[in-house]
Amino acid sequence: MGVRCLQLREKDAPERELLAAADAIADRARRGGALFFVNDRVDVARLAGAGVHLGDEDLPADAARAVLGPEAAIGVSTHDLAAARRAFAEAAVDYVAFGPVFESGTKTVRPAQGLAALERVAAEKTKPLVAIGGIAPGHLDAVWDAGADSAAMIGGLLAGGRVEENARHALDRARRRRRAGRLYLVGFMATGKTSVGRRLAERLGLPFVDLDAEIERASGRTIRAIFEESGEAAFREREAEFLEGTASLPAAVVATGGGSFALEGNRKTIARLGTSVHLDAPLGAVRARLSDKTDRPLFRSEGQLAGLFAERAPFYRMASVHVNLSGAESVEETADRVLMALEDLETIPA
């Protein structure tokens, strides 16, 4: 779903259990491209190949660096401006955490520092700043506005036992703060461009445009009827006009038709206006989804379907972002994969 940083915070577990948990989480984190930190325990972090997050009573950061080596990530908790200044100045420290910002169920020995204190620390930051303590999804915009680069959450993620839902909600709040521009979903028919596009737009707070639906609405005819009555060339001309019309939207998620991206003019338009995202489903999945469909103008037989799939594949490979849909079990999971792929881009053109 896109969580890129995890911390194992377990102060009372026996050492064997702690190491086993760290090993298991480290393996999952590596496979998912996420950073993983062990809280307090430099020795366990070293054995698990993880980073470490240090508190006031733990080893100094420079000593942890000597144990973990130059590649491991090291973070430290701070609770006042003076401590944060010292941490920012330490060469061994990669990021600085500050808090508790709010009243916290896991950080009960210190009073909440508040957003004003976080803002003062952020004004002097020279390294990434993580807000900690009592942070729920509803606090995220406030801590980011105060200058934090990220936020650590425990209770906010565990609330109601809905960890996945809460994490997704928090991630989407962060994504909405970024400049999303225009996203164009491309790919073969029945790969889910409309259903996935609608969900992406909801999660990002953007308008959704289905080109085929807009063409049908404007013409008063189905896509099949336009093909049969006016021919494919006339449809493609209209499709290109509607695609160009999306320039009027500063940001949007646009679902294109299966053949749109096969045309050079459309590819150039999309490259100029935004980012192309290829939903890459295997032919078998497409065939299964189309088995009872009668409204696809270019789908007449199994052989014709396979030929068209192979013919268009080289054009889809020209997209800016590719999302493999093999094994995706839901629209939500597919949307997660798209959002994660987009985060790997340095910028998204407007």
Steps between C-alpha positions, in 0.01 A plus 500: 500500500802730526628512859873558450632517856437256788627486858497203735427643844487220756658568837398187690535206261764232570809552288446189286146609415615854431769383258261261326249780453771736375625243247148440368417869470837580340436239233155639422632856498779416255253330265265796523766768460443642849743624764496304825619615843533317830421715800783536758683173431811557291604134534170370364510756219848383402396133493183572301672734254274788604534862606452611859299767678663625820356658811655701783626197691630300203846491345620832354451531127875493426539175695204349314661605174820320596300182554265524202734641237460786255196371309253448786243773568507651850238724656472656845213626713516851643262683731613862501663749267847469654506122456372531144778749419761256630350216298493706182872567551598135550662345195383149597131598505291462183169635629370670815168422669333761722214467747272401644313757296164392647395302806607142437397165635850359440707801607348577838810620689513835320237767442390590150729760344244635254510618142672830584800315644511275195500809279794650689699180456408481131630852446850377587497156340789390285384138475163331451269570793249242625209604719425245775249456779121473492472556126178384333413538129308819580819661637713436192434821310570704814837335569604532136394865496716546811802377304528127572606288205320191624309367799519186709171335597412218739156555650383677185577190296359250749173688562199273471719210392492639143874521441488471122215749465663750735837472326339549160313807626819652642695435182230655285506817710870529417440429133235770474754759614719424201445651159340208320449661157312297241520121507400309187419131545584304186480134418300232328124472530368347824813577703297711744588850383156636586447333838859555612506853363186592690647365825832678444317826445303452824813427699696792355209745511514558123241514221451178304450491123406190301569593137273233354215601731547868412492422128182294543338776705585771247395300195197325646629170358692205637860444397389191304237707317756768412733234359222338299339819369800730451801269491806469720680795339219738596499365854877540535477859383237575761699314763805718430291815536363391838849403614627847412206644692633360828757783491227718655534304826806597708501153653291190433498123460407408143402152379579464131363250250692182426623627164577858596865450587567306180481828304811717493303824516325392818826389657650842431194674644517294819875554535444875469209514744590249770615152591400177327436202730477157338271250672666178391266202538582158347303386196334220697350746747380724217342205323315396815364849556381529140337158482147638542548846348321601181567874492866497391518604135838337429441172684347243268692177559768341718754512219426862421533588869843336531621667181386844612656447843837418341474786253444764768748367757804689356313831525399443862866440583563865407301620805681690774384266777424127483285325760496121492151382594585130536364382832311822575176388663305824525464852365644629828813286469548610140464864606763440768739366236443800275559748782817323609631500143431871470693567819805349336496779242703805593238735356159477341459745208210743521 
